[in-house]
Amino acid sequence: MTVALSADNPAVTLPASVTVSAGQTTATFTATAAAVSSAVSITLTASIAASTQTFVLSLLAAQPSIKTLSCNPAAIVPPATTACTVTLSASAAGSSVTVALSADNPAVSLPASVTVSAGQTTATFTATVATVSSAVSVTLTASIAGSTQTFVLSLLGPQPGTLVSAASLLSGPIAPGEIITIFGSGMGPQTGVGYSVTSAGFFDTAVAGTRVLFNGIPAPLIYVQAVQVNAIVPYEIAGAGSVQVQVEYQGIKSSPFSLLAADVSPAIFTSDASGQGQGAILNEDSTLNSLFNPAKQGSIVVLYATGAGQTVPPGVTGKIATDVLPKPVLPVSVRIGGVVCEVLYAGAAPQEVAGVLQVNVRVPTNLAHGAEPVFLTIGTTSSRAGVVLALQ
């Protein structure tokens, strides 16, 4: 006996008929259902002569799987955030799809889930990373139904980039007692923190969880922030041909990097901290020199610099100059407008930290009016070009 078969929706494919063998009461057949974009009910019909029976087959929308889970950046220096994306194998048909999220380390905070909107294949979320005690890899997991994808997020230590003179902003060999600036990332708190002074009158070597090490020796710190650290090269590196430098934040040390060391590396501070232009120079009346307040020829001006190297008596790392004012071991000279000046004093700046050099010079009387170039020479090494003094 032949039974005719049909379906009221082409999403379900049936054989045209099925045969019930002689002496039997049943026959089986296969209904093949294609994927549908939304849930639907399909009526199947079996008929023979005037006899008909129907069956309602429910088709559910296919649930997509998770194709990928990714974050950009994939390696970050805490505290920070990173943008992450979940991608499905197919668009979320008919209704939105909720993807569960988790991390195997509490240092990374994720939302409990993220929703992929109907008709879309991706959804984004933010991973927030707290400070960690050591570099670590954290596994993030996204899952729906029986589908799971993972992504490994690397939490890094401090990432120092460029080390330059804090006065000239030029890179090069570093000198004992030189005030330097390190640019990078993850080297300190997001909000900058200034120096602190110990009860013994020294600049502290640990500020807001940050330290800078030169050949393992902690450096006095002037300012710390995630992307910039100002420090003073310890006098203990004197005589070293090269130095290994590391930045430490919250107990995590950066990879060491090597720098050449020199006896001196003179640089004059400038008014706008750019390393060039108007010097941070005081006129004889202690007012700041500028084109609007030029120095008189023959008057005494005060230059502030760094990179003078070892001193007599020997420099004490981080000490504030009070009763003893050490002077550079090597001779100091100054030229203004190409003319050698009379140096009245060259040594530690009173009440400033060791490494700040004060030079008092008399301005020559045979110079032109306006901005004149200033050079500081210690031993045989001169400061960079581009620093000027305003003259009447």
N, C-alpha and C positions, 0 to 999 in steps of 0.2 A: 504494500500500500504506500503511495507517494503522498507526502504532506508538503504543501506549498509553504514557503517561508518568506517573510518580508519585514522590513524595518522602516519607520517613518522618518529616519534621519540618516543621510549618507555617511555620517561618522561611524556607523556600525555596518559592517559588511557581513552578509549571511549567504550561505549557499541558497540557490533558488528553491531547492527542495531537499527533503530528507526521506529516506525509505525505511518503513517499518517492515522488517522481514516477516515472512509467513510464520505463523505460530507465535509471534512476539507481540508485545504491547508497547514497547518503547524503542526509540532510536535517539542517538545523540548527534549533535553537530557543534561546530565552533563558531562563535560570534567574535569577530575581530573589530576592536574599537580603536579609532584613531584619536590622537590628542585633541582636546577641545580647549578653547580659550576661557570657557566658563562652565560651571556645573550645568548639566542638562539631563532631562529624563527622556528616554527613547522607548517607544512602544514597539515590541516585537510581536509579529502575528503569525500563527500557524493555522492553516485551513485545509479542510478536505471536504469536498462536496458542500453541504450546507452547514458544516460544523466548523466553528472558529474559536480559538483561544488566544488571549493576549498576555504579554508579560512586560512590565515596565522595568527597564534596565537604567540604572542611574550612573551617569558618567561624571566623574569629578575632574576639575581642572588639574592638570599636571603640576606638581610641586617642583620648582627648579632646584638644582643643587648649587652649592657654593663653588664657584670657579676659582676665585683668588681672594686673598686677604693681603693688603699691602699698606705700608706707612711711608711717608716722605716728610722729613728725612728718616732713614732707617737706623741711623746712629746719631745719638744726641748727647749733649753734655747737660746733665740735670743742674738746677731745676729748669724744666722746659716743657714744651708741648710739641706734638707731632700730629699731622693730619693723616688719617687712615681711611681706606676705602675697601668696602666689601663689594665684590662683583659676582652676580649670579650667572649660571649657565644659560639662562633664558629669561626673558622679561617676566616680571611678576604678573601673571594673567588674572584678570577679573578682579582681584583684590590685592591689597598690600601683603608683603611677606615680612615677618618679624624674625630677625637674626639675633640669636643670643651671643653675648660677648663675655670674655673672661681673660684674666692675666694670671700667670703663675707666680707673680711677685707683687706684694702690696705697694711697692714703690710706684707702680704704674696704675693709675686710676682710669677706668673705662666706664661708659654708661652700661647698664645691665643688658641693653639690647639696642639695635638700630633697625629702622623700618625702611624697606625698599618699597617705594610707592608702586601702585598698579601701573603696568605698562613700562616700568623702568627695570634696568638691570643692575644699577649701582646705588649705593648709599654711603655717605661719609660720616665720620665721627672723629672726635678729638681724644687722643691719649695724653693724659697729664702725668708728667714724671716728676717725682719728688727727689730730693738729694739722697744719694746712696753712699754707703761707707766704702765701697770698692766698685771698680768697673764690673759690670754684670750683663748677661744676656737674659732677656725676659721673653717668654713665649706668650703671644696673644692667640686666642682661639675664637673663631666664629663658627656657629653651628645652627643648622635647621634640620628638623627631622633626623634622618640618618646621614646627613652630609656635614662634613667638618673640614675646615682649612685652618692652618696655623701660620704665624709670621713671627720671626725672631727679631726683636727690637734690641739694639745694642746701646747700653748706657755707658758713656765714656767718662774718663776723668778730664781734668783741665787740658785745654788745647792752646798752649802758647803759640803765637805766630811770629811776630817781628819784635826784636829787642833793639831799642834806639837810645841815644842820649836824650835825656829829658830836656836838655837845653837846646841842642841843635836839631833834634829829631832825625839825626842821621845814624845809620847803622855803622858798625866798625868795631875794632878792638875795644874792649872795655878796660877801665883802669880802676885800681883800688880807690874806694871812696866815691866813685862816680855815681851820680844820681841818674837812674835809667828809667825808661818806660817800656813795659811789655804790652803789646797788643795781642789779643787772641779771643778765646771764648771759654766760658765755664770756669774762669779763674777766681771768681768771688761772687758775692751777692749781687742781685740785680740792681739794687740801690747802692751807690758808692758810699764807702766808709773811710773817714780820714784816719790819720795816725793817732796813736796813743803813746803816752810817755810813762815809763815805769817810775816807781818811787825813787830809784837810784839816778834818774835823770837821763835815761836812754830811750831812744825810739824803740817801740816794741817790734819784735820779729814775727808776731802772729796777730793778725787783725781780722776779725769777722770770719775766722776759719781758713784764712789764706796764709800761706808761707811761700817764700821764694828761696831756693837753696842754690848756692854757688859752691861747687865741689863739696856739697853736703853741709855747708855752713849757712845757717839762716841769716837772711838779710834784713836790715831794718826796713820797715814799710812806711810809706808816706800816704798812700791812697790805694784802696783795693775796690775793684768792681768787676763784674763778669767779663767785660771786654778790655779792661785796662788796669794795669797794676804799676804803681810807681814805687821803686825800691832803691836802696843804696848798696852798691857793690861792697862786700866786706873787705876791709883792709887786709884780711888774712890771705887773700889771693895774690898778694905782692910776690913777684918773682915767678909766678906760674906762666907758662907759655900759652896754655889754653885752659878753659874752664868749662865744666859740665854744669848746665843750668836746668833746674826743675821747678815747676810751679805746683804747689800742693793746695787743694781745696777740700775741706771737710775730710781730711785724712787720705784723700786720693791724690797720688803724685802723677804728674804728666810724664811722658817719656822724656828722658834727658836729651838736651841738645847742646852741641859744643860751640863755643865762641873763642876767638883769639883774645888774648889778654896783652895789654901793653903797660908800660910804666905810667904813661899819661895819655889823656884823650880830652884836651881842653875844649870847652864850649861855653859861650856867653849866653845867659838867659835873655830872652826878649820879652817885650811888654805884652805881646799878645800870645805868647807861648808857641809861636809858629816856627821858631828857630831862625827866622830872618826878619829884617826890617829893624824897627826901633828897638834898641837894646833896653833891657831893664836896668837903667842907669840913673843914679841920683845926682842931681846938681849939688853944688857946694852948700846950698841952703836946705838940703835933704828933700827937696821936691823932685818929682819924677821928671826926667828929661823928656822933651818932645819938641816937635816943630813949633808948638805953641808956647813952649817953655824952654828955649834953648839955653845951653851953657855958655858962659862967657869964656872967651879965650884967655888963657892964663889961670883960670879957676881950677879948683879940684873937683873931680867927679869920682863916683864910686860905681864900679862894675861888680856884678854878681855872676859867678860862673861855677862850673864843676869840672871834674875830670883832671884835677891837679895831681893825682897820684899820692904816693906815700909822703909823709910829713915828718918834721922835726918839732917836738918829740913825735914818735910814731903815732899815727892816727888810731883812735879807738873807735871801733865800729859802733855806730848808733849814738855816740855820746854828744850831748849838747855842749857847745863851747861856752865856758863861763870864765873861770879865772885863768886857765891856760889856753892860749890861742896858737895852735900848731901852724907851722909854715911849710910850704912845699919844699921837698928835698932839692928839686931842680930849680934853676933860675927862672924868674918870671919877668917878661917884658910885654909892653903894650905899644901898638902903633895906632895913631889916629890920623887919618888922611895921609897915610904913608910915612908919617913922622914919628920917630921913637919918642915916647913920653917918659917923664920922670916918674918912677914908681915909688910912692911914699909908703905904701903898706901892701903886702900880699900875704894873706893868711886866712885863718878861720874867721867866719863872720860871727861876731859875738851874739850869743843867745840862739844861734842856728845850729842845726845838726851837723856833725862832722861830714864833710863832703861838699858843703857850700863854701866856695872860695870868695872872699872879698878882696878887691884890688882897688886901692885909692891911687889915682894918677893925676898929674897936673896936665891940663890941656895946653898944647903948644900955642904960641901966639901968632904964628904965621900961616894960619889955615884959612880956607875960604869959608864964607857963611853957608849955612844950610846943613844938609845931612852928609856926614863924613864917615867913611868906613872905619870900623874898629876891629883890630885883630889882637888876640891874646896868645902869646907864645910861652909855653912852659918847656924848658929844655930846648929841643929843636922842633917841637910839634906845635903847629898853630891852629887856632880855631877856624871854623868854616867862614867863607866869605858871605857877605850879605847883611851883616849886623852893622847898624849905623848909630852915630851920636849926632844930635842936633846942636849946631853952634850958631851963636850970634855973629 
